[in-house]
Amino acid sequence: MNARTDTDLRVGLVGYGLAGSVFHAPLIAATEGLALDTVVTSSPERRAQARAEHGDGLRFAASPDELLDAGLDLIVIASPNKTHVPIATAALKAGLPVVVDKPLAGTAAEARELAALAEERGLLLSVFQNRRWDNDFLTLRALLAAGELGEVQRFESRFERWRPQPKGGWRESGDPAEIGGLLYDLGSHLVDQALVLFGPALRVYAEADVRRPGAQADDDTFIAITHAGGVRSHLYVSATTAQLGPRFRVLGSAAGYVKYGLDPQESALREGLRPCTGEPWGLEPEEMWGRVGSGGPARAFGAESRQGGDGERAVPTLPGDYPAYYTAIATALREGGEPPVTAQEAAAALDVLEAARRSAREGVTVEVAL
């Protein structure tokens, strides 16, 4: 944790559940120029946890309304999805810059209304899309920038898990008002990454299922995007995958890139590790590196099959860098300019998520207006 100074921008954090305690609070505390000032939670247990993790000087509030006239410089919303729009609206109307955990809203129209309000008030509004700073995503962007794959034809991306028993809670609720389910949860990340890499979506097809006994919201979903530039993205989010596929499989005219495993930053944060200690951050071992090349002779199934064919090589995975998000937020607040993720980008992703929901419900391919 950085030593707090009088010139730090004071941050109010709404919510200290998974998003607030594991992602936002540690990254805010690690960012030079930002100070975690107040946490909104009424839970005595979560207050005790936050104080133990961030010091006795941390203040608490029982509701987001208490932050609006508390002299803060930034409001971060990490509360349940259905609260994002009302809390963000109130903060912007009170003249406060806002960061919202994904998804920004339940619909693209709501996201654009928030974007218009922020622009009218001259305030920062950003969405926390930390997966843009995953190690594998940064590595893939570098490979594409270098032209190593040629012209990309298909992008496969997965967030798959094996969780046969539902955990319950609002994230798995079947109530549409909760904006739960994997489509809007992990799907928000995968769609955002696909749009960043390959541009706007023209058409969307999706399949969404509720597989687990007792589950209410989608837990096994597939999204196919046809991008304006011709790339096809195939995106998978699932809690029912007994055998995990590659995190990325990217097929180009010159070569392909295959990468297994997840970025280590989330697990490190969950374990209480922090990115401001001077120790290396976001690194993964060499055996987890992805591979670039063209496939040679078919190989037998098993561990060897992951090593690919002739002409392939391992590609060192770049370090993941979640801290870069809040560093960019601090810079945007002090110097102006665009935040690292804009509300308009979030709205474009919500266009795709809404199209995917309709496609899965009606069994049709949905056109997306550019």
N, C-alpha and C positions, 0 to 999 in steps of 0.2 A: 504494500500500500504506500502510495506517495505521501510525503508529509504535506499537510494542508497549509495553504497560505492565504493571506487576506485578499489576494487577487484572483483566487480560484472562482470559477463559475459554480454557483450552488445549485445542486440537482435534487429535485424531489422525485422519488420513485414510488409509483402506485403499484402495489402488489409485491409480496415476498414469497410467492410459491416457487415452482420450478424455474420459470423464466426470470423472475426477479432475483432470486437468491443465487442461482447457478450461473446465469449469463450476465444480466445487466449490472447488478451491484458490484461484482468483482471487476468487471471491465471498466466501469465508471471510476471505481477507486484506484485502478491502475493507470488512469489517464492523466497525464500532466495537464494542469489547468482546470480540471474538474474536481469537485468535491461532493461526495454523497452526503447530503445534508439531512434529508427527512425521508422516512419510509412510511407509506400508508399501509397499515395492517392493524386490525383490531385483535388479532390473535396473540395472547400472552406468550405462547410458545414461539411463534415466529418473531416476536419482538426480542425475546431473549436470544434467539439464534442470531438475529441481525446485530444485536449489540455485541455478542461474543465475537462475531466475524468482522465487525467494522468499528468497534470502539464505543466507549461510554458516551462520547460526545454526539452520537447519532440521535436525532430527534425523531419523534413518531407522531402520526396523525391518524385519526380514526376514519376519515373520509377524504376523498380527493378535493372536496370543496375547501378544506382547510389549507390547501396548498396555494389557492388562487391569490391570496393577499399576504403570503408569507415571505415576500422579498426574494423569491427564487429566480434563477436565471434559465432553468430548463425543467420541463416536466417529462418524465419517462413513464409510459403506460405499459405495464406488464401484468395487467389484470385479465380476467376472462374475456374472450373474444367479443361477447355481446356488449361489453362496457367500453370498447375502444372508441366508437364514434361519439357517444355522449360526453365522455371525459375529455377527449381531444377537442371537441367543439367548445366546451366550457373553458378549457385552458386557452385556446386561441382567442376567444372573445375577451378573456381577461388580459390579453396582451403577452402571453407566454409562449415561447418556442416549445415544440413538442416532438418527441420521439415515440413512436408506437411500435410495439412488437407486432410481427406479422400474425394474421392478415390485418391490414389497416382497417378494413371494414368487411361487411358481409356482401356488399355489391360494389361494382365499379362506379355506379352513380353516386353512392355515398362517399366513396374515395375522392371523386372529382369535386364534390361539394366541399369536402374538407380542404382539398388543394386550392380551390378558389377562395375560401375563407382565409387561408394562410397567406395567399398572394395579396389579397385585399388589405390585410393587416400588416403586410411586410414582415412576416414571421417565418422562421424555419419550421418545416414539417417534414419529418423523415420517417422511414420505416426500417426497422431492424431486420435486415436480411443478412445475418452473419455468415450464411453459407457461401456468400460471394468471396469470403476469405478462408474457405476450406483449403487445405493443402493440395488436394487433387484438382480442385477447380482452378486454382492459381497456376498449377502445372499445365493443365489443359489449355488455358488461355495463352500461356507462353508458347506451347507447341503450335497452336493455331497461328499466333502472330509470326512465328518463324516459318510458317508454310510447310511444316514437317509432314502433314497428313495429306497435302494436296487439297482438292476441293472436297469438303465434307459432304457426304450424302446422307448418312444416318447417324443420329446421336441417341444412344441408349443410356438412361440414367436411372438409378434405383436407390430408394431408401426402403430396404426390406428388413423385417424383424421376425423373430419367432416368439410370439406372445400369445399362446393358445387360450389363455384365460383373460377376459376383459378386466381392466382395473376399475372401471366405473368412473364416475365424476363427469363434469361437464364436457370434457374432450370426447367422451364416448356416448354422449347423450343423443337420442334421436330427435330431440326437440329442435326444429329448425332455428329457433331464436338463439340457441346456444352457439351456432356456427361451429359445430364439432365435426368429427370425422377426419379421416386421413387426407381427403381431397384438399381441405382447407388448411390442414396442419402441415404435414410433410410435403403435400402437393404444392403448397405455396412456395417452398424452397425450390423444388425441381422446375416448376414453371418459370420462376424468376431467373434461374440459371440458364434455362434454354433460351429465353428471350434476350438475355444479356449476350449470349454467345452468337445467336443466329438470327436475331431480329424479330420483327413483328410476325404474329400468327395470322394466317389466312383462313385455315379450317381446323376444326377440332373434332375428334371422335374419342369417346371414352366408354369404359365399362366400370361400374362401381358395384361392389357386392358387400353384403353383410354375412360373413362366413362363420363367425364363432358363436356357439350357443350362448344366449344371453346378451349378445352385443346388439346395439341399437343403431349405431352409425357405421358408415362405410369403413371397412377394415382391409379391403383388398381391391385396389383401384388401378386401372391402366388408362393413360392419356396419350393419344397420338396427335401431334401438332404438325401441320404442314406450314412451314414458314414462307414468308414472301420471297425469300431468296432461293427457295427450292429444297432446303434441308428438311428432312423429316425427323422429328424428335419422338422417341418412344419412352415414356416415363412410367415407372412402376412404384407404387407405394403400397406396402402391405405389412400387416402384423401377423400373417399366417404362413410365412415362408419357411418351411423346414430346411431347405437347402438354399443358401443365399447366392444370388448371382453377382456378377461384377458390379462395382459401384458405377463405373463408366465403361461403355464399349463404344468407341467413336470410329466410324468407318469412312475413310476418305479415298480419293482417287489414286493416291500415292502410297498410303499406309494406313494402319489402324492403331488405335491406342486402347489398351485394356488395363483397367486398374481395379483391384479388389481392396476391400477394407474401408473403414471409415476414418476420417480425420480424427486425430487424437485429442483435439482441444476440449471437446465436450466432456470426455471421460476425465481429463485432467482437472477441469473445473469442478466436476462432481466430486472428485477426490479431495478437493480443497487446495489444489495447487493454484498458483497465481502467476500471471505473466510479468510481474514487475520485480522479480527477485534477482535479476541478473543471470539466472540460469537459462539455458536454451529453451525455446518455447515453440510448440507446434511442429516438432520434428518427429519423423517416424523411422523405424529401422529399415535397413536396405532390403530385407526380405519382403517388405510390403510395397516396394516401388512398382509402378506400372511398367508396361512394355510397349514399345513402338516398333512397327515393322509390318511386313506382309507375311501371311501364313505360308508355311511350307507343307510338307507331307502331314497327313492326319496322324494324330497321336492317340494313344490309348487314354481312356478316361482315368482320372486320378490326379494326384498332385502334379505330375509331369505335364499334364495337358495345359496347365496354367502358364507354363513357360513358353508356349507358343511354338511357332515353326522356325524354319531357317530364315536368316536375315533379320531376326528381331534383336532388340537390345533393351536392357533395363534403362529407365529414365529416372534419375534422382528426383524424388518428390520435393518440391519447394516447401519451405516452412509455412504452416498455416499462420494466419495473422488476424484473429478476431479483434485484438486491440486497435487495429487500424481503423475500425469503424468509428469508435468514439474519439480517436485522435482527429479524424476528419470532421466529426461533429463539432469539437472544440474549435477547430480552425474556422469552420463556416460561421460559428457564432461570433468569433472575434474579428474575423476579416471579411465576412460576407461571402457571397458565392453560393453555388449549389451544394446541398448536402450530399453525402456519399450514396444515398438511395433516395429518390424523390417520390413524392406522392403520386405523380403522374405515371411513373414506372410501376408503382403498386397497382394503380388503376388498370393498366394494361394487363398485368398478370391476373387481376380479378376478372377482366373480360374473358380470359381463357378459362378460368375456374368456373365461371358461370356457364360458359358454353359447354364445358365438360359435364357439369351437373345436368344440364338439359339433354345433352347427347346420351348420357347414361340412362336417364329417365325415359326418354322417348325412342331410343335406339336409332338415332339419326346422326349424320355428320352436320355440324353447325358451322356456318360461315361467320367469321369475325370481321367486323367493320374496321377498316384502317383509319 
